[in-house]
């Protein structure tokens, strides 16, 4: 019976040490696996923003040209509108003039 109890104690001690070893391994693995996941996520976002910046840089001349054209179009619209208003007022004045 003593030999059996001693054998059980050894098995229990071995199982306990294995359990503690696995717990410690899990705790340590958590530390670097979380950081690795976070790091890969950050690299993904940085790559995404870097590519976006490169695309923006590549398209920047086109965007500036488009902005200039848009401003010119707006100015043309405003001058055409002003001319149309003046012409409308002239026509109204002529039509309302009793001698005309």
Buried (B, 14 or more C-beta within 10 A) or exposed (E): EEEEEEEEEEEEEEEEEEEEEEEEEEEEEEEEEEEEEEEEEEEEEEEEEEEEEEEEEEEEEEEEEEEEEEEEEEEEEEEEEEEEEEEEEEEEEEEEEEEE
